Amino acid sequence: IRMSADKNIISCYPNPADDYIIIGNTLDNLNHVYCEILNLSGQVVIRKKLSNAKEWVNISNLKSGLYILSIEGGDTSVLPIKFSKL
C-alpha cells in the first residue's frame, strides 16, 4: 500500500458544496477503490465505488456541516479531505 499526502492525487470540489461534490483522482488502479463520506462522528454516510478519473457524488440529502472524504482500497491510501456541505 502506498500512502500519499500528495494533494494532486485526489481533489474534491466545489468546497463548500451544495448538491454534489466532484472527486477527481489520478490513481493508477481503481480496482476496489471506494470513496467514503463520513460525518464528524465518524459514521459513514455515503460510500461509492470509484470507477472514473472524475466522479460526481450527490450530497443533497446530507445536513449542512463539515464532512470528511476518505479514499480506501486499491494500492493507495490517501489522507482524508475535509469539505463543507451548505
C-alpha positions in Angstrom: 0.0 0.0 0.0 1.4 3.4 -1.0 0.4 6.1 1.5 0.2 9.5 -0.1 -0.2 13.0 1.2 0.1 14.4 -2.3 -2.9 16.7 -2.8 -2.7 16.2 -6.6 -3.8 12.5 -6.3 -7.3 13.3 -5.1 -9.3 16.5 -5.4 -12.7 17.4 -4.0 -14.7 20.4 -5.3 -16.6 22.6 -5.1 -15.8 23.3 -1.4 -18.1 24.3 0.1 -20.7 22.3 -1.8 -24.5 22.2 -2.0 -25.9 19.4 -4.1 -22.9 17.4 -5.2 -19.1 17.1 -5.0 -16.8 16.1 -7.8 -14.0 13.7 -6.8 -11.1 13.9 -9.2 -8.2 11.4 -9.0 -5.1 10.4 -10.7 -4.9 6.9 -9.2 -3.3 4.3 -11.5 -5.5 1.5 -10.4 -9.2 2.0 -9.5 -9.9 -1.7 -8.8 -11.7 -2.0 -5.4 -11.3 1.7 -4.7 -14.1 3.4 -2.8 -14.8 6.9 -1.5 -16.5 7.2 1.9 -18.0 10.4 3.2 -18.1 10.5 7.0 -19.7 12.9 9.4 -17.7 14.3 12.2 -18.9 11.4 14.5 -17.1 9.0 12.2 -20.2 7.5 10.7 -20.1 6.6 7.0 -23.0 8.5 5.4 -22.1 7.8 1.7 -20.0 5.0 0.2 -19.3 4.8 -3.6 -17.0 2.8 -5.8 -14.7 4.9 -7.9 -14.6 3.9 -11.5 -13.6 7.0 -13.3 -11.0 9.8 -13.0 -13.8 12.2 -12.2 -16.8 11.1 -10.1 -19.9 13.1 -9.2 -21.3 12.3 -5.8 -24.8 13.5 -4.8 -24.7 15.0 -1.3 -28.1 16.8 -1.4 -29.5 14.6 1.3 -26.8 15.4 3.8 -27.3 18.0 6.5 -25.3 21.2 6.4 -21.9 20.9 8.2 -18.4 19.5 7.9 -17.7 16.1 6.4 -14.6 14.0 5.7 -13.9 12.4 2.3 -11.8 9.2 2.7 -10.5 7.1 -0.2 -9.9 3.4 0.6 -8.8 0.3 -1.3 -6.6 -0.5 -4.2 -2.9 0.0 -3.7 -3.1 3.6 -2.4 -4.3 5.1 0.9 -4.9 8.9 0.6 -5.1 11.3 3.5 -8.7 12.4 4.2 -10.1 15.6 2.8 -12.5 17.9 4.8 -15.3 19.6 3.0 -18.3 21.7 3.9 -21.9 21.0 2.9 -24.0 24.2 2.7 
